[in-house]
C-alpha cells in the first residue's frame, strides 16, 4: 500500500513587505528635508516574520 504525502499549506505572505520582513524608508536630512538615500528596517506589520497575521 502506497503512503500518501500530506503537504501543509504555505502561510500567506505579508502584503506590506511581500514576505521579506523588511521595508525601505527614505532618509531625509536638514531643515528643507533633503532626500539623501534609503535604508531598510523591520516590517512593523509582521514584525519581520514575513507572514501575514491571522487577524
N, CA, C and O of each residue as an XYZ file, in Angstrom:
220
protein
N       0.839     -1.171      0.000
C       0.000      0.000      0.000
C       0.891      1.243      0.000
O       1.809      1.357      0.812
N       0.619      2.152     -0.897
C       1.405      3.375     -1.013
C       0.947      4.388      0.022
O      -0.247      4.528      0.287
N       1.905      5.087      0.600
C       1.559      6.120      1.566
C       1.283      7.419      0.830
O       1.934      7.730     -0.167
N       0.342      8.152      1.312
C       0.018      9.440      0.698
C       0.817     10.528      1.381
O       0.997     10.522      2.599
N       1.277     11.429      0.603
C       2.078     12.527      1.114
C       1.151     13.691      1.462
O       0.387     14.157      0.616
N       1.221     14.155      2.700
C       0.401     15.297      3.097
C       1.285     16.535      3.095
O       2.392     16.531      3.631
N       0.787     17.561      2.499
C       1.526     18.822      2.468
C       0.768     19.853      3.274
O      -0.459     19.930      3.217
N       1.505     20.634      4.015
C       0.883     21.702      4.781
C       0.818     22.939      3.891
O       1.743     23.202      3.123
N      -0.259     23.689      3.990
C      -0.363     24.891      3.151
C       0.668     25.936      3.570
O       0.927     26.130      4.758
N       1.244     26.597      2.589
C       2.236     27.621      2.869
C       1.535     28.858      3.438
O       0.508     29.275      2.902
N       2.070     29.458      4.519
C       1.418     30.634      5.095
C       1.427     31.814      4.123
O       2.332     31.952      3.301
N       0.425     32.640      4.233
C       0.307     33.804      3.346
C       1.409     34.813      3.648
O       1.825     34.971      4.796
N       1.880     35.498      2.595
C       2.930     36.497      2.760
C       2.330     37.822      3.206
O       1.184     38.142      2.888
N       3.112     38.576      3.939
C       2.701     39.901      4.409
C       2.553     40.824      3.197
O       3.466     40.894      2.375
N       1.420     41.536      3.064
C       1.232     42.407      1.905
C       2.120     43.650      1.932
O       2.390     44.228      0.879
N       2.575     44.072      3.100
C       3.384     45.282      3.194
C       4.814     45.051      2.725
O       5.340     45.825      1.925
N       5.451     43.980      3.224
C       6.849     43.715      2.883
C       6.992     42.627      1.827
O       8.105     42.333      1.392
N       5.884     42.029      1.412
C       5.856     40.967      0.405
C       6.690     39.757      0.808
O       7.308     39.109     -0.037
N       6.704     39.456      2.113
C       7.356     38.254      2.617
C       8.824     38.400      2.968
O       9.425     37.439      3.449
N       9.423     39.554      2.749
C      10.854     39.707      3.037
C      11.119     40.033      4.504
O      12.199     39.728      5.010
N      10.162     40.643      5.195
C      10.358     41.026      6.595
C      10.984     42.387      6.766
O      11.120     42.863      7.893
N      11.371     43.032      5.667
C      11.988     44.353      5.720
C      11.258     45.322      4.799
O      10.702     44.924      3.775
N      11.265     46.592      5.173
C      10.687     47.643      4.339
C      11.715     48.755      4.175
O      12.545     48.960      5.060
N      11.673     49.472      3.064
C      12.594     50.576      2.796
C      11.940     51.893      3.180
O      10.743     52.093      2.979
N      12.743     52.778      3.732
C      12.277     54.116      4.102
C      13.222     55.141      3.520
O      14.425     54.896      3.430
N      12.692     56.293      3.121
C      13.504     57.385      2.607
C      14.128     58.127      3.782
O      13.449     58.400      4.772
N      15.427     58.460      3.681
C      16.133     59.198      4.722
C      16.227     60.648      4.288
O      16.716     60.948      3.199
N      15.758     61.546      5.142
C      15.776     62.982      4.840
C      16.570     63.710      5.910
O      16.497     63.355      7.087
N      17.331     64.731      5.511
C      18.149     65.494      6.448
C      17.978     66.985      6.200
O      17.542     67.402      5.128
N      18.326     67.778      7.200
C      18.337     69.234      7.070
C      16.974     69.878      7.277
O      15.955     69.200      7.410
N      16.987     71.220      7.301
C      15.746     71.964      7.505
C      14.787     71.807      6.352
O      13.573     71.779      6.553
N      15.311     71.704      5.146
C      14.460     71.578      3.966
C      14.099     70.133      3.677
O      13.451     69.840      2.672
N      14.519     69.220      4.559
C      14.197     67.787      4.449
C      14.658     67.207      3.117
O      13.889     66.561      2.405
N      15.923     67.448      2.796
C      16.525     66.955      1.560
C      16.665     65.431      1.628
O      17.096     64.893      2.648
N      16.306     64.744      0.556
C      16.410     63.292      0.484
C      17.852     62.909      0.190
O      18.441     63.389     -0.778
N      18.429     62.037      1.034
C      19.819     61.625      0.843
C      19.958     60.138      0.524
O      21.029     59.707      0.097
N      18.921     59.355      0.717
C      19.034     57.935      0.412
C      17.893     57.136      1.003
O      16.854     57.677      1.379
N      18.117     55.818      1.075
C      17.102     54.917      1.622
C      17.779     53.964      2.602
O      18.962     53.653      2.467
N      17.021     53.509      3.579
C      17.513     52.488      4.494
C      16.415     51.463      4.735
O      15.234     51.770      4.574
N      16.791     50.264      5.114
C      15.812     49.214      5.372
C      15.605     49.072      6.863
O      16.489     49.356      7.671
N      14.412     48.623      7.201
C      14.079     48.407      8.593
C      13.097     47.260      8.737
O      12.611     46.719      7.745
N      12.814     46.903      9.946
C      11.911     45.808     10.267
C      10.480     46.178      9.905
O      10.036     47.291     10.188
N       9.764     45.265      9.287
C       8.354     45.484      8.944
C       7.540     45.447     10.237
O       7.597     44.464     10.976
N       6.790     46.498     10.510
C       6.024     46.569     11.754
C       4.698     45.826     11.685
O       4.069     45.599     12.719
N       4.258     45.441     10.489
C       3.016     44.699     10.348
C       3.221     43.247     10.769
O       2.445     42.711     11.561
N       4.267     42.611     10.239
C       4.513     41.184     10.541
C       5.661     40.992     11.522
O       5.972     39.856     11.878
N       6.301     42.071     11.968
C       7.426     42.037     12.903
C       8.598     41.210     12.381
O       9.269     40.520     13.149
N       8.839     41.282     11.082
C       9.995     40.646     10.475
C       9.821     39.187     10.109
O      10.748     38.578      9.575
N       8.669     38.611     10.377
C       8.477     37.190     10.063
C       8.179     36.979      8.588
O       8.486     35.913      8.053
N       7.592     37.960      7.915
C       7.243     37.832      6.507
C       5.910     37.149      6.266
O       5.492     36.995      5.119
N       5.235     36.738      7.336
C       3.955     36.053      7.204
C       2.818     36.985      7.608
O       2.959     37.793      8.525
N       1.695     36.863      6.915
C       0.539     37.687      7.223
C      -0.042     37.283      8.570
O       0.010     36.114      8.950
N      -0.586     38.239      9.277
C      -1.202     37.924     10.576
C      -2.549     37.255     10.373
O      -3.139     37.347      9.297
N      -3.023     36.593     11.386
C      -4.291     35.859     11.316
C      -5.464     36.681     11.827
O      -6.478     36.111     12.231
N      -5.356     37.979     11.820
C      -6.443     38.832     12.350
C      -7.634     38.826     11.445
O      -8.632     39.484     11.735
